[in-house]
Amino acid sequence: MTTALVALIVHGGAGSHGPESERPQRKRAMLEAVRAGAKILRAGGSALDAVIASVVILEDHPLFNAGYGSTLNYDGEVEMDASVMLAHGAELRAGACAAVSRIKNPIRLARAVMEQTQHAMMVGRGAERFARQCGIEMCIPEELVAPRARDRFLARIQREREAQGTVGAVALDIHAELAAATSTGGVPGKLPGRVGDSAIIGAGTYANATAAASATGHGEAIIMASLCRETVEAIGKSDLAGTARRMLGELIAPQHHEAGIILVDRRGRIGYAHNAETMEVAFVDARGAFRHELAAPIARLKLRAAKDK
């Protein structure tokens, strides 16, 4: 097993507090996601494999708004978005899918778009047909509707407030590659056909030679801000969490919306910040221990980089 520098952090979405009874299960799932990705990195595997493995675990869990458990649109149907991006020095690669309803793990389709086509994004039926050709696991849309998502959809009709979120992961591997992955079921009650930031390279997902980022929160605000790219390019010599706080204040707060972001840079530092009620993160700390946090918003807590060399 290698001891070379690696780093990984995942998020489970930023938004309002969900039911307290669900928190232990969410925590276990996020730690499982981090362990899966870290196992790959520590064995010398790629950052891309690590973030995909982490996100797939959260896509398969009914308490996260991605894959199985995705929130439902206005018509009571699932439409999912996902994207990945990989950076090795100046070489950048990316893939995304949007508005798909028959893919068990959209993050796998986003990777296939990156690796097996000349395109950066595929959507709808064309994306689903391509997934079938690639041998990616398909399903009927109803299989993606968790009982929790159906109950919340019905409650929303009665104007009950619902938490919003997305899942994502960013990682650095021993080959100095940085990767980011983001997946979502979208916002509750969205119009059919709506695509959020999770499928947009530069908005919900971004990586370059400096750092990798994944965002969560109000998709339209994140798209307008190109949040992930702007944050990565603003890092310079600053600590990651400080840069994230500053960019949320400059780009998201003036829009009167909420967002969160996680980051890993080429030095193995990780950072995160958000301005929502809460955001869940899990990561490997500087001692190699797995940690889970319900991160406080920037208005309440001066967030720090979880690992700062």
MIDOTOR-631308 format. One line per 5 residues: number of its first residue (from 1); for each residue x, y, z of N, C-alpha, C. Coordinates in pm, whole numbers, plus 32768, in hexadecimal, padded with zeros to 4 digits. Example, Ala and Ser with C-alpha at 12.3 -4.5 7.8 and 13.67 -1.06 7.14 Angstrom:
1 = 8527 7DC7 830C 84CE 7E3E 830C 8528 7EB6 830C ~ 8505 7F1F 82C4 8557 7F96 82CA 850A 8003 8313 $
This chain:
1 = 8055 7F88 8000 8000 8000 8000 8058 807C 8000 ~ 8038 80DA 7FAB 8088 8153 7FA1 806D 81B2 8014 ~ 80D5 81FF 8038 80C5 8267 809E 80D2 82F1 8061 ~ 80D7 82F8 7FDB 80E2 8379 7F97 8067 83CF 7FB2 ~ 8078 844F 7F9B 800E 84B0 7FB8 7F92 8496 7F65 $
6 = 7F22 8487 7FA8 7EA0 847F 7F66 7E3E 84D0 7FBA ~ 7DCD 84F5 7F7F 7D69 8543 7FC8 7CE0 8529 7F8C ~ 7C79 852E 7FE0 7BF1 8514 7FB3 7B8F 8555 8013 ~ 7B28 8595 7FDC 7AB9 85CA 802B 7A39 85B8 7FDB ~ 79CB 8599 801E 794A 858B 7FDE 78E5 85E5 8024 $
11 = 787C 860A 7FDC 780E 8654 801A 778B 860E 7FFE ~ 772B 8624 8056 76A8 85E8 8048 763B 864E 802E ~ 7664 86C8 8007 7603 8730 7FE6 75FB 879C 804F ~ 75DE 8815 8023 75C8 8888 807C 7537 88B2 8071 ~ 74FC 88D4 80E1 7470 88FD 80E0 743A 8905 816D $
16 = 73BA 88EC 817F 737E 88F1 8203 7394 886D 824C ~ 7389 8872 82D1 739A 87FA 8323 732D 8795 8302 ~ 7355 871A 82E9 72F4 86AF 82D6 72CB 8675 835D ~ 7275 8611 835C 724A 85D2 83D9 72C1 859E 8428 ~ 72C1 85B7 84A9 732F 858A 84FE 733D 84F2 84FD $
21 = 72CE 84AD 84EA 72D2 841B 84EA 7323 83E1 8476 ~ 7335 8432 840C 737F 8402 8399 7416 8419 83A3 ~ 7440 846B 8402 74CC 8493 8406 752E 8420 841D ~ 7511 83BF 8476 7570 8351 8487 7586 8301 8407 ~ 751A 82E8 83BC 7527 829D 833F 7576 82EC 82D7 $
26 = 755D 836D 82CF 75A7 83BF 8271 763B 83C2 8294 ~ 7659 83CF 8315 76E4 83D0 8340 772A 834E 831B ~ 76EB 82DC 8335 7727 825C 8313 7740 8251 827D ~ 76E0 827F 822C 76F0 8276 819C 7762 82CF 816B ~ 7770 8345 81A3 77DA 839F 8176 7863 836A 819E $
31 = 786D 8332 8215 78ED 82F6 823D 790D 827D 81E6 ~ 78A7 8230 81C3 78BC 81BF 8168 78EE 81F1 80E1 ~ 78B6 8260 80B1 78E1 8298 8031 7973 82C4 8036 ~ 799A 8304 80A3 7A25 8330 80B0 7A84 82B8 80BA ~ 7A5D 8255 8105 7AB3 81DE 8112 7AC6 819A 808A $
36 = 7A5B 8192 803C 7A66 8152 7FB9 7AC7 819D 7F5F ~ 7ABC 8221 7F5C 7B16 8270 7F09 7BA4 826D 7F3D ~ 7BB4 8276 7FC1 7C3A 8277 7FFD 7C82 81F3 7FE7 ~ 7C38 8184 7FE9 7C75 8101 7FD1 7CB4 80FC 7F47 ~ 7C70 8135 7EE5 7CA5 813A 7E5D 7D23 8190 7E57 $
41 = 7D1E 8206 7E94 7D90 8261 7E91 7E09 8226 7ED8 ~ 7DF2 81E8 7F4B 7E62 81B1 7F99 7EA1 8139 7F56 ~ 7E58 80F8 7EFC 7E8F 8088 7EB1 7ED3 80B6 7E30 ~ 7EDC 8139 7E1E 7F1C 816F 7DA7 7EBF 8185 7D33 ~ 7E3C 8179 7D4B 7DD9 818E 7CE2 7DC7 821F 7CBF $
46 = 7D72 8237 7C5B 7D62 82BE 7C26 7CFC 830F 7C75 ~ 7D0D 8392 7C71 7CAD 83ED 7CAF 7C24 83DF 7C6F ~ 7C22 83C5 7BEC 7BA2 83B4 7BA7 7B58 8339 7BDC ~ 7B9E 82C9 7BE7 7B5F 8251 7C1E 7B2C 826B 7CAB ~ 7B79 82B8 7CF9 7B54 82D2 7D84 7AD5 8325 7D8F $
51 = 7ACB 8390 7D42 7A54 83E5 7D4F 79D9 839E 7D18 ~ 79EB 834E 7CAF 797A 8302 7C79 7949 829F 7CE3 ~ 79A4 8256 7D21 797E 81F4 7D87 7934 8237 7DFB ~ 7963 82AB 7E25 7923 82F2 7E93 7896 831F 7E6E ~ 7888 8358 7DF8 7807 838D 7DCF 77A2 831C 7DB5 $
56 = 77CF 82AC 7D7D 7774 823C 7D65 7733 820D 7DE6 ~ 7780 8207 7E53 7747 81DD 7ED3 76D7 823B 7EFE ~ 76E9 82BC 7EEA 7681 831C 7F11 760C 831A 7EAE ~ 7628 8301 7E2F 75BB 82F3 7DCD 7562 827B 7DEF ~ 759B 8214 7E28 7550 819B 7E47 7504 81A2 7ECB $
61 = 7517 820E 7F17 74DA 821A 7F9B 745A 826E 7F92 ~ 73EC 8244 7FD0 736D 828C 7FC1 7366 8313 8008 ~ 73C6 8333 805F 73BF 83B0 80AA 740C 8423 8069 ~ 7440 840D 7FF1 7488 8477 7FAB 7444 8495 7F26 ~ 7448 8513 7F00 7402 8541 7E89 7458 852A 7E0C $
66 = 7466 84AB 7DE8 74B2 8482 7D72 7496 83EF 7D5B ~ 748B 83C6 7CDC 746F 833A 7CC2 73EE 830E 7D07 ~ 73F4 829A 7D4A 7382 826C 7D99 7371 82CC 7E0F ~ 72FD 8308 7E1A 72E7 836E 7E80 72DE 83F9 7E45 ~ 72F3 8405 7DC0 72E7 8488 7D80 725F 84C7 7D9C $
71 = 7260 8549 7DAC 71E2 8590 7DBC 7192 858A 7D39 ~ 7112 85A6 7D42 70BB 859B 7CCD 709B 8624 7C94 ~ 7089 8627 7C0F 7067 86A6 7BCE 6FD1 86C3 7BDB ~ 6FA5 872A 7B99 6F1A 8757 7BA4 6EB6 86EB 7B7C ~ 6EE0 8694 7B22 6E88 8628 7AF5 6E96 85A9 7B49 $
76 = 6EE5 85B0 7BB4 6EF9 853B 7C08 6F58 84D5 7BCE ~ 6FB6 8502 7B79 7013 84A8 7B37 70A3 84CC 7B5C ~ 70FD 846B 7B4A 718B 8480 7B64 71D1 84AF 7AE5 ~ 7222 8518 7AF1 727B 8546 7A86 72FF 8569 7AC8 ~ 736B 8528 7A9F 73EA 8535 7AE5 7457 8573 7A8E $
81 = 74B4 85B9 7ACE 7526 85F7 7A8D 75A5 85C8 7AD4 ~ 7614 85C2 7A8B 7694 859F 7AC9 7706 85CC 7A6F ~ 777B 85DF 7AAB 77F1 8602 7A5C 7870 85D8 7AA4 ~ 78D9 85C6 7A56 795E 85A9 7A8B 79C3 8600 7A41 ~ 7A33 861B 7A84 7AA0 8663 7A42 7B22 8631 7A7B $
86 = 7B87 8625 7A23 7C09 85F0 7A48 7C75 864F 7A16 ~ 7CD7 866A 7A6C 7D46 86C1 7A46 7DC9 867B 7A66 ~ 7E1F 8675 7A03 7EA8 8645 7A17 7F03 86AE 79DA ~ 7F37 8704 7A2E 7F81 8777 79FC 7F24 87CE 79A9 ~ 7F51 87F2 7933 7F00 8849 78DD 7E97 87FC 788D $
91 = 7E9C 8777 7892 7E3B 8726 7847 7DB9 871C 7896 ~ 7D4C 874A 785A 7CC9 8749 789A 7C69 86F4 784A ~ 7C18 86A3 788E 7BB1 8651 784D 7B33 8659 78A2 ~ 7ABF 8652 785F 7A41 865C 78AA 79D2 8615 785F ~ 796D 85EB 78AA 78F7 85AE 786F 787F 85C6 78C8 $
96 = 7808 85CD 788B 7790 85EA 78D9 7716 85AC 7895 ~ 76AF 8595 78E4 762D 856C 78AF 75C2 85BC 78F9 ~ 7551 85CC 78B8 74E6 861C 78F5 745E 85E7 78CB ~ 73FC 85FC 7923 7371 85D7 7909 7362 8545 78E4 ~ 73A9 84ED 792E 739C 845E 7916 7345 841F 7981 $
101 = 72F8 83BB 795B 7297 837E 79B7 72A2 82E7 79C2 ~ 72F9 82AA 7972 72FF 8217 796F 738A 81E2 7992 ~ 73DD 8235 79CE 7466 820F 79ED 7473 81FC 7A84 ~ 749E 8186 7AAE 74AA 816C 7B3D 7511 81C8 7B7E ~ 7582 81DC 7B3B 75ED 8231 7B70 7619 8295 7B06 $
106 = 75DE 830A 7B04 7600 836E 7A9E 7694 8394 7A9C ~ 76D7 838B 7B0F 7764 83B1 7B10 77B6 8355 7AB7 ~ 778D 82D6 7AA9 77D2 8279 7A4E 77BC 82A2 79BD ~ 7746 82D5 799F 772B 8303 7917 777D 8380 78F7 ~ 7789 83DB 7957 77DB 8452 7942 786B 842A 7921 $
111 = 789D 83C7 7967 7925 8397 794A 792E 835C 78BE ~ 78C9 830F 7896 78CA 82D3 7811 78C8 833F 77A4 ~ 787C 83A9 77B9 787A 8418 7759 7907 8451 774A ~ 794D 8460 77BA 79D5 8496 77B7 7A36 8439 7770 ~ 7A2C 83B8 778C 7A91 835A 775D 7A73 831C 76D5 $
116 = 79F3 8316 76AE 79CF 82CA 7637 798D 831D 75C8 ~ 7986 83A0 75DA 794F 83F5 7571 79A9 846F 7560 ~ 798B 84BC 74FA 79D1 853B 74E5 7982 85AF 751E ~ 7919 8591 756A 78C1 85F8 759F 78DD 8615 7633 ~ 78AA 8684 7661 78B7 86A6 76EF 7836 868B 773C $
121 = 77C4 8689 76F6 7745 8671 7739 76E3 862B 76DC ~ 7696 85CE 7714 7629 8590 76CB 75AD 8593 7724 ~ 7537 859F 76E6 74BD 85B0 7734 744E 8553 7706 ~ 73ED 853F 775E 7370 84FD 773C 737F 8475 76FC ~ 7329 8459 769A 7324 83D4 765C 73A6 83AE 7617 $
126 = 73E8 840F 75D9 7466 83F0 7597 74CE 83C1 75FA ~ 74D2 8401 766E 7531 83D8 76D6 750F 834C 7708 ~ 748E 832F 7717 7464 82AC 7748 7482 823E 76E3 ~ 7471 825C 7663 7493 81FB 75FC 7529 81DF 75FB ~ 7579 8248 760B 760A 8237 7613 7630 81E4 768C $
131 = 75EE 81FB 76FC 760B 81AE 7776 75F1 811A 775E ~ 7584 80FB 771B 7562 806F 76FE 75CF 8030 76A6 ~ 7601 807B 7644 766A 8049 75EB 76EC 8030 7638 ~ 7700 807C 76A2 777A 806F 76F2 776F 8002 775C ~ 76F9 7FC8 776B 76E7 7F62 77D0 76D3 7F97 785C $
136 = 76B1 8017 7867 7696 8052 78EA 760E 8022 791B ~ 7605 8004 799A 758A 7FCA 79D2 7514 8029 79C0 ~ 74AA 7FF3 7984 7431 803F 796D 73C5 8014 79D0 ~ 7359 805E 79D4 72E7 803B 7A29 726D 8082 79F3 ~ 71F9 805B 7A25 7181 80A8 7A04 717C 811E 7A64 $
141 = 7146 8190 7A3B 7148 8207 7A91 710D 81F0 7B1B ~ 70A5 819E 7B25 7064 8188 7BA6 70C3 8149 7C0C ~ 7129 8100 7BDE 7187 80C1 7C3A 71E2 8126 7C7F ~ 71E5 81A0 7C4D 7238 8208 7C8A 71EC 825B 7CF1 ~ 716B 8244 7CFE 7119 8294 7D59 7115 824F 7DE1 $
146 = 7162 8283 7E3F 7162 824D 7EC6 70E0 8276 7F0C ~ 70AF 8225 7F69 7036 824B 7FB4 7042 82D5 7FF4 ~ 70B9 82F6 8026 70CF 8379 8063 70B8 83E8 7FFD ~ 70EC 83D7 7F84 70DB 843D 7F1D 7048 844C 7EF6 ~ 7001 83DD 7EEA 6F73 83E3 7ECA 6F25 8429 7F38 $
151 = 6F42 840A 7FB6 6EFC 8449 8026 6F16 84DF 8028 ~ 6F91 8506 800D 6FB2 8595 800E 6F73 85DE 7F97 ~ 6F68 859A 7F29 6F25 85D6 7EB7 6E93 85F3 7ED8 ~ 6E50 8591 7F13 6DC3 85A4 7F38 6DB6 8611 7FA2 ~ 6E14 8615 8000 6E0F 867C 8067 6E27 8706 802C $
156 = 6E7C 870C 7FC6 6E9A 878E 7F89 6E1E 87C8 7F47 ~ 6DCC 8773 7F12 6D50 87A3 7ED6 6CFE 87F0 7F3D ~ 6D12 87CA 7FBC 6CCD 880E 8029 6D24 887B 8066 ~ 6D8D 88A3 8019 6DE5 8912 803F 6E3D 88F5 80B8 ~ 6E63 887A 80CA 6EC3 885B 8134 6F4E 887B 8102 $
161 = 6F9F 88B8 8157 7028 88D8 8130 707A 8858 8125 ~ 70D7 8856 80C6 7128 87DF 80B1 71BA 8806 80A0 ~ 7213 87B4 80DA 72A2 87CC 80CA 72C9 87B4 8038 ~ 732E 87FF 800B 7360 87ED 7F84 73F3 87C5 7F8D ~ 7424 8783 7F29 74AF 875C 7F2E 74DC 8712 7EB4 $
166 = 7559 86EC 7EB6 75A0 86AD 7E48 760C 865A 7E8C ~ 764C 85FF 7E45 76C0 85BB 7E7E 7737 85D3 7E23 ~ 77AE 85CE 7E5F 7825 85E6 7E0F 78A2 85B8 7E58 ~ 790E 85AC 7E0D 798F 8585 7E46 79FF 85C2 7DF4 ~ 7A6D 85E2 7E37 7AE6 8613 7DF3 7B5E 85CB 7E30 $
171 = 7BC4 85B3 7DDF 7C35 8564 7E0E 7CB5 8587 7DC6 ~ 7D25 856B 7E0A 7DAC 8571 7DD2 7DE8 84E6 7DDF ~ 7E29 84B3 7D75 7E68 8430 7D7D 7F00 843B 7D78 ~ 7F44 83C9 7D85 7FD7 83CA 7D8A 8016 83EE 7D05 ~ 7FC6 83F0 7C9B 7FF8 8415 7C18 7FE8 84AB 7BFC $
176 = 7FC2 84F5 7C64 7FAC 8585 7C5D 7F34 85AB 7C08 ~ 7ED9 854C 7BF5 7E5D 856C 7BAF 7DF4 859A 7C13 ~ 7DA7 85FC 7BEB 7D38 8631 7C3A 7CB6 8611 7BF2 ~ 7C52 85E4 7C3D 7BD2 85C0 7C00 7B5F 85F1 7C55 ~ 7AF1 8611 7C12 7A77 863D 7C55 7A00 85F7 7C17 $
181 = 799C 85D7 7C6A 7922 8596 7C39 78AC 85CC 7C87 ~ 783D 85E6 7C42 77C5 861C 7C80 774B 85DA 7C43 ~ 76E6 85BA 7C96 766D 8577 7C65 75F5 85A9 7CB3 ~ 7583 85B7 7C70 750C 85EB 7CB3 748C 85BB 7C72 ~ 7422 85C0 7CC0 739B 85AB 7C8C 7356 862F 7C70 $
186 = 739B 869F 7C89 7362 8723 7C6D 7319 875E 7CE4 ~ 72CD 87C6 7CCB 7283 8808 7D36 71F4 87D2 7D3A ~ 71B8 87CB 7DAF 7130 8798 7DBA 70CD 87E8 7D66 ~ 7078 87A4 7D1F 7010 87E7 7CD3 703F 8835 7C5B ~ 70B8 8819 7C2A 70EC 8862 7BB6 7096 8844 7B3B $
191 = 7098 88A0 7ADC 7054 8888 7A5E 709B 8817 7A13 ~ 7052 87BE 79D2 7091 8756 7983 70F0 8794 791B ~ 7166 875B 7910 71C9 8790 78B3 722B 87F1 78EF ~ 7215 881B 796B 7273 8877 79AC 72F7 8831 79C5 ~ 7366 8875 79A9 73EC 8842 79C4 7430 88A3 7A23 $
196 = 7469 886D 7A8E 74AC 88C1 7AF0 7542 88C4 7ADF ~ 7586 88F5 7B46 7617 8909 7B3E 7666 8887 7B3D ~ 762D 881A 7B71 767B 879E 7B80 76AC 8766 7AFC ~ 7668 8787 7A8F 7692 8757 7A0B 76EB 87BC 79C3 ~ 76FD 8831 79FE 7743 889D 79B7 77D3 88A6 79E6 $
201 = 7831 8889 798A 78BF 8895 79AA 78E0 8927 79C3 ~ 7922 8942 7A32 7943 89CB 7A59 78E4 8A01 7AC0 ~ 7868 89CF 7AC2 7805 89FB 7B24 7802 899B 7B9A ~ 77CC 8920 7B84 77C2 88C1 7BF1 7839 8866 7C00 ~ 788E 885F 7B9A 7904 8809 7B9B 7975 884D 7B4F $
206 = 79F0 8845 7B85 7A62 887C 7B3C 7AE3 8845 7B76 ~ 7B47 8833 7B1E 7BCD 880D 7B49 7C32 8846 7AE6 ~ 7CA3 8874 7B1C 7D13 8899 7AC6 7D93 8872 7B0E ~ 7E03 88A5 7AE4 7E82 887E 7B20 7E91 88AE 7BAF ~ 7E3F 890C 7BDA 7E48 8944 7C60 7DF3 88F9 7CC5 $
211 = 7D75 88DC 7CA2 7D18 88A2 7D03 7C9F 8866 7CBC ~ 7C4F 881F 7D08 7BD1 87E7 7CD7 7B62 8812 7D36 ~ 7AE7 8826 7CFF 7A7A 8858 7D51 79F6 8819 7D28 ~ 799D 880A 7D8A 7914 87DD 7D72 78B8 8837 7DC5 ~ 784A 8862 7D87 77EF 88BF 7DCA 7768 8880 7DE5 $
216 = 771C 88C0 7E3C 7695 8897 7E5E 7648 8914 7E86 ~ 75C5 890F 7E76 7574 8982 7E9C 7516 89AD 7E2D ~ 74FB 8A2F 7E25 749E 8A64 7DC3 74E0 8A63 7D39 ~ 74B3 8A07 7CE3 74F6 89F0 7C65 7500 8A68 7C0A ~ 7493 8AB3 7BFF 7496 8B27 7BA5 74FC 8B8E 7BD3 $
221 = 7505 8BA4 7C55 7567 8C04 7C8A 75F5 8BD3 7C71 ~ 760B 8B51 7C83 7690 8B18 7C6D 76B7 8B23 7BDA ~ 7656 8B0D 7B7F 7672 8B1B 7AF0 7696 8BAB 7ACF ~ 7647 8C09 7B01 7661 8C97 7AE5 76ED 8CBF 7B14 ~ 7718 8C84 7B83 7798 8CA9 7BBE 780E 8C5A 7B86 $
226 = 77F3 8BEE 7B39 785E 8B90 7B14 78B1 8B71 7B90 ~ 786B 8B48 7BFA 78A6 8B45 7C80 7923 8AF1 7C8C ~ 7921 8A76 7C59 7996 8A20 7C6C 7A11 8A56 7C24 ~ 7A00 8A7F 7BA7 7A73 8AB2 7B5E 7AA7 8B34 7B9D ~ 7A4E 8B8E 7BBD 7A79 8C0D 7BF8 7AC2 8BF6 7C7C $
231 = 7A92 8B97 7CCC 7AD2 8B7D 7D4D 7B5B 8B3E 7D3A ~ 7B66 8ADB 7CE3 7BE6 8A9C 7CCA 7C4C 8B00 7C95 ~ 7C23 8B54 7C3A 7C80 8BB3 7BFF 7CA3 8C26 7C5D ~ 7C57 8C35 7CCA 7C73 8C9F 7D2B 7CCE 8C70 7D9B ~ 7CF0 8BF1 7D9E 7D3A 8BBB 7E11 7DC2 8BFC 7E23 $
236 = 7E15 8BFB 7DBD 7E9A 8C35 7DCA 7EE5 8BF5 7E3E ~ 7F18 8C49 7E99 7F5F 8C17 7F0E 7F05 8C15 7F8A ~ 7E85 8C33 7F78 7E29 8C39 7FE9 7E03 8BAE 8018 ~ 7DD4 8BA5 8095 7D9F 8B25 80C4 7D1A 8B0C 807F ~ 7CF7 8A8D 8072 7C83 8A6A 8022 7BFF 8A98 8060 $
241 = 7BEF 8A80 80E1 7B71 8AA8 8120 7B5F 8B3F 811D ~ 7BCC 8B88 8130 7BC3 8C1A 812A 7B98 8C4A 80A1 ~ 7BD1 8C0E 8039 7BA9 8C31 7FB1 7B18 8C0D 7F99 ~ 7AEE 8B98 7FC8 7A63 8B6E 7FB5 7A03 8BCF 7FFA ~ 7A23 8BF7 8073 79CD 8C58 80BB 79C3 8CDA 806E $
246 = 7A37 8D08 803D 7A38 8D88 7FF5 79E5 8D82 7F75 ~ 79F3 8D16 7F2B 79AB 8D0C 7EAD 7915 8CF9 7EC2 ~ 78EF 8CB2 7F2A 7860 8CA9 7F4A 7828 8D33 7F6B ~ 7878 8D80 7FB4 784C 8E08 7FD7 7843 8E63 7F5F ~ 789F 8E53 7F00 78A2 8EAB 7E8C 7841 8E80 7E1F $
251 = 782D 8DFD 7E0D 77E4 8DCC 7D99 7758 8D98 7DB8 ~ 7744 8D5F 7E2D 76C3 8D21 7E4D 766C 8D7A 7EA6 ~ 76A8 8DB0 7F10 7659 8E04 7F6D 7613 8E79 7F28 ~ 7653 8EBF 7EC8 760C 8F2E 7E86 7591 8F00 7E37 ~ 758B 8E7E 7E14 7516 8E49 7DCF 74A8 8E1F 7E33 $
256 = 74C8 8E29 7EB4 7469 8E05 7F1E 7442 8D71 7F16 ~ 74A8 8D1E 7EFE 7492 8C8E 7EF9 74FC 8C48 7F4C ~ 74F0 8BC3 7F55 754A 8B74 7FA7 759A 8B13 7F51 ~ 7614 8AF8 7F7C 7668 8A97 7F35 76D6 8A68 7F92 ~ 7715 89FC 7F6B 7789 89C8 7FB2 77EC 8991 7F4E $
261 = 7869 8980 7F7A 78D0 8950 7F1F 7939 8904 7F6E ~ 796F 8899 7F32 79E0 8850 7F6B 7A54 8857 7F09 ~ 7ACF 8853 7F3F 7B46 8867 7EEE 7BB7 880B 7F19 ~ 7C08 87E0 7EB9 7C89 879E 7ED1 7CED 87DF 7E73 ~ 7D65 87FF 7EA5 7DC8 883B 7E4C 7E3F 87DD 7E36 $
266 = 7E9B 8808 7DE2 7F0B 87B3 7DB9 7F6D 8799 7E2B ~ 7F62 87E4 7E99 7FB6 87CF 7F0E 7F76 876E 7F71 ~ 7EFF 873C 7F50 7EBC 86DF 7FA8 7E69 8721 8014 ~ 7E58 87A3 800B 7E03 87E8 806D 7D71 87D8 8046 ~ 7D19 87D3 80A9 7C8A 87D2 808E 7C49 8847 80D6 $
271 = 7BDB 8876 80A0 7B92 88E5 80DD 7B01 88E2 80B3 ~ 7AAE 8929 80FC 7A1F 8929 80E0 79E0 89A1 8125 ~ 7970 89CE 80EE 7924 8A3C 812A 7899 8A3D 80ED ~ 783A 8A7A 8135 77B2 8A87 8100 776B 8AF5 814B ~ 76FB 8B25 8114 76AA 8B8B 8156 7619 8B5D 8167 $
276 = 7602 8AD9 8164 757C 8AA2 8179 7568 8A84 820E ~ 74F9 8A45 8230 74E5 8A1D 82BB 754E 89B6 82E5 ~ 756A 895A 828C 75CC 88F3 82AB 7603 88B6 822C ~ 7678 8879 8236 76B2 882B 81CA 7701 87B9 820A ~ 76E9 8740 81DB 7731 86CB 820E 77AC 86B3 81B9 $
281 = 781C 869B 81FD 7896 8675 81B8 78D5 85FF 8200 ~ 7922 85B1 81B9 7973 8546 81F3 79F8 8545 81A9 ~ 7A64 852A 81F3 7AE8 8533 81B6 7B4D 84E2 8206 ~ 7BC4 84D7 81CD 7C35 849A 8213 7C89 850C 824B ~ 7C9E 850F 82D0 7CE8 857E 830A 7D7E 8569 82FF $
286 = 7DCC 85C8 8335 7E5D 85C5 8326 7E9D 854A 8367 ~ 7E5A 850C 83C7 7E8E 8494 840A 7E60 8414 83C5 ~ 7E12 8422 835A 7DE1 83AD 8314 7D61 8376 834B ~ 7D22 83BD 83A8 7CA5 8390 83E4 7C30 83C2 838F ~ 7BC3 8376 8391 7B4B 839D 8347 7AF2 83F1 83A2 $
291 = 7AC6 8463 836E 7A75 84C0 83BE 79F7 84E8 8374 ~ 798F 8502 83C2 790F 8532 838D 78EC 85B0 83DA ~ 78BC 8617 8394 7896 8694 83D6 7814 86CA 839D ~ 77C2 8700 83F5 7752 8755 83CD 7788 87E3 83D3 ~ 77BC 8810 8366 7803 888F 8364 77A6 8905 837E $
296 = 77CE 895D 83D9 7781 89D5 83F4 7794 8A39 8383 ~ 7730 8A8C 8368 773C 8AEE 82FB 779F 8B5C 831C ~ 77CE 8BA2 82B7 7834 8C07 82CA 7806 8C77 8326 ~ 7785 8C8D 8332 7754 8CF7 8389 7765 8CD4 841C ~ 7775 8C50 843C 777D 8C25 84C6 7807 8BF6 84F0 $
301 = 7853 8BC4 8491 78D2 8B87 84B5 793B 8BAC 844F ~ 79B0 8BD3 847E 7A1E 8BEF 8424 7A56 8B69 83F6 ~ 7A2E 8B41 837D 7A5A 8ABF 834B 7AEE 8AC4 8328 ~ 7B2B 8A52 8335 7BB9 8A44 831D 7BD0 89D8 82B4 ~ 7C4A 89D5 8281 7C6E 8962 822E 7C80 88ED 828C $
306 = 7C49 887B 8267 7C51 8805 82BD 7CE1 87D0 82C2 ~ 7D2D 87F0 825D 7DB9 87C4 825B 7E0A 8831 8218 ~ 7E6C 8869 825C 7EB6 88DC 8226 7F4A 88C4 823B ~ 7F90 88B0 81D1 8020 8895 81DC 806D 8918 81D7 $
